[in-house]
Amino acid sequence: MLSNPAIVPVILAGGSGTRLWPVSRDSLPKQFQSLASEHTLYQDTLKRVSDRSIFSAPIVLTHDDFRFFARRQAAEIGIDPTIVLEPMRRDSGPALVAAALVAQRIAGEGCLVLALAADHVIADQHLFLEACRAAALAAAGGKIVTFGITPTEPRTSYGYIRPGAALEDTAALIVDAFVEKPDAATAQSYLSQGFLWNSGNFLFPASLLVEEAASYEPELVEAVSASVEQSIDDLGFIRLDSTAFARAPSKSIDYAVMERTSHAAVVEGRFRWSDIGSWDALHELNVPDASGNVTRGPVTLLDSTNSFIRSDGPLVAAVGLEGISVVATDDAILVMPANRSQDVKSLVAKLKTDRHNAASEHLKAHRPWGTYQTICRGDRFHVKKIVVEPGGRLSLQKHYHRAEHWIVVKGTAEVTLGDKTYEVRENESTYLPLGCTHRLANPGKIPLELIEVQTGSYLGEDDIVRIEDVYNRG
């Protein structure tokens, strides 16, 4: 049991994960997707630190776009984290300094912080906790501890750590050097020299991290400190001040602190770990069939070997594949040689340059009140399925260029139209003229499902004038 000093888990959940496109996109990145288990990666990370005899309640750092989603997914597994909203992405350096300062507010000056990426897979929970105990002992003695992973092969996609002498009375080692991602020959030599993979997860005294960051990056710490001091409560979220946070330089914690501090130590993690940085990494996490194939979803293969096929939508049927990866969603299909998965990030960049909406957006969009999904669209019409969670309320709004028809298929809708409020039940419909003030809400105990048919000269999502919004959106 490790209760003194407290270990505060900090979950970094603000990344975009474009290498796992088309499943992971800017509108719903990989940490909030179910990729390695029945839960999302974010939920698995929260569950990993749910033993309250060891860890205090977690702090989650995420982007404003994901705030309600992060809260909802945590609530689904019975966890109530403190959620801190970063105004913009500034890499892991400012994020971890902010987390350390917030943790000190909550748990006291002497707290330890366990910083974990929300999009990593860690198996062997008992070995993970064993590593946390070893790291906490070293951190309590004044070290910033990183978790090094025992390599299974000479990977060129990971950074490495060269461990040094053992720390007295601990299972930790001094860090002799952090080294960048190597070429294949160098990676092979690193394995023979006992180097470890750099997992990018840390355990440290909150006060020490802030002190070290201040000595190397005073501008960063000044900006982040001001942002935390000027933070506000927004519907139960801690919203960092954007003006102050914007002054912080964008730097990783490795560059800002770890590669420069004399307090760096490493604990060897013997648990199985992956940052799921590409589709081939996810392929490796699964047990292949007798032909070396890994499949998920509606997939049928004939005479195919050593391939990875995943479908979250349409049936994928393939003949004669060898070493091919196919990933299908409702609106996009990725096909590539399995050994080219590191190039997906470049492909997404090209899609964005070409202004393909699917580069960043899913057909199903998540909102604080529920979801909507495109069913069909064409010239002057757009058909959606809308789901409003119990108690959910859309903003009071109007549109300049479209009218809407709502047909309720499940539950009961509370509709505000002008100065009238009325209910629309299953198999009933209502019409909302162009320019009218309106709102949709779900007063019931079950999700409200309806079909929305939009008609008009312009059907973009930016044709919304919010008059009143319980979620404080602009």
Phi, psi and omega in degrees: 000135181232093183241354182217109000284165181295144171255115182259113176287133174241122183253118179271110189232039183246006184284173183252328173061048185289344180291347177253026171295144011266001178287315179265123178222169182305323184286338176203088187284175193298330182297336180260016180249152174273104184241327187241352180202188178287341177262167174285164178300320178298314179296319177299322179293317177298318180295329182297333183242035185267356179284105185285356171281346180244316188243147171278179178299143188281158169250133179245128172255124180210178181271156181306324182297336186252009189298311181288328178294317178298319178293317183295316180294325176294317180297327180299334180249017173076028181241138182239088183276162165278122184252121181253131184257118174280130181294328178204163180283128178228024180070184191282341180297298176301323181299315183285328174296316177299317180298318179297319180292318178294320179298320178297322177299319186276314190250356178103163185300328186270011186288154171259147180243129172255110184261120183233139172286138183285349187247023176259155174253127176231120176261178176061068185304321182294325178287327176297313180295325177299317178293323178296319179297317179295318180293322180296322179297316178291320180295321178296338177269010174097034180238148169261111192256130172254154178264116175264140184253133177297117184293145174257347180194166182281079181285137175262357183265359181243150166283162184235162176236132173263107182283150180245221186289155179288144173277133184300136176063022176221170175265009181269161178235150172294144174273117176281322181193148166260135181234148184287174179301126186266172168279177188298316181295319179293319179300320178297320179291327178298320180297319181291340180264003177081022177292159179242152171290142176271109185282341182076018175246145191220158169223128189203157169291130183303317183294323181293319180298316180296317179298315181293319178297322180294327181286330182259327184226067184300325179297319179298311183293323178298315182294315182291320178301315178297322179296319179290317180298326182262012180292158180231160172273126180232097181056037178090357175261150172268112183259111179294146180293126187286323182297314179292316184297327181295339179283345181287131176293149180276106182216143175287159178293333177298310181290320186289322188228304196298323181281356184240337185284151173268005183255011184284134175223164180225139171248130180284120177269118181268003177283157175285134187217146172208140175271004181042055182277358182195168180292330178291330176294320178291324175305315184291337181285341184258153178275120182285162174280187185297339179263008180081012182265146171240124181230154174211136180089194182286092184227133173230125183242148175226127177052046182236145184221152171050041182239159179239116183232122179227134176227127173258013182207263188287159172297132173250117178242129186220149180232132170071029178280146175218112178064040182244144173248133177229127178232120185239135170239186183296334187232005181204148178228127177255129178229130182196158167300139184303329182277007178252015187295336178291346182272358182297324179301318178293324178297317179296321177300320178293319178299321179292320177300322180277003176062038172281123181300325183292349177296328186238332188248143171271159172299321177269121179256137180259134179231165181303330184268348183155224183218160166222150184220133178291131174259316182200144175213153179200195180294115176073013173213153179210122181251129181231154164259126181245133175238122178248122181292156178308129182085354182286145180221122173288165180292153168286122194209173172210163180233143180271339191236002182215153168253163183223144172244130177245127176241116183278127179248345178202135179085194181231131179260138169258116187248129170255125179226107185064236180261013180248145173232130183211167180257145174235121185258178181308137179070013174249164182219166176212157182242135181242105185294157176304133176085355183282153173274129186208163176208148175241136178217159177243102180275357188271188182258354178238159178302140175269127178239133177213161174257128178249129175246113177264139174224140179160183185278337179215128188238022179290153181292343180277000174272061178226123171254108181276123180266323180207135184215122182288348181259008175058038175271153181286000000 
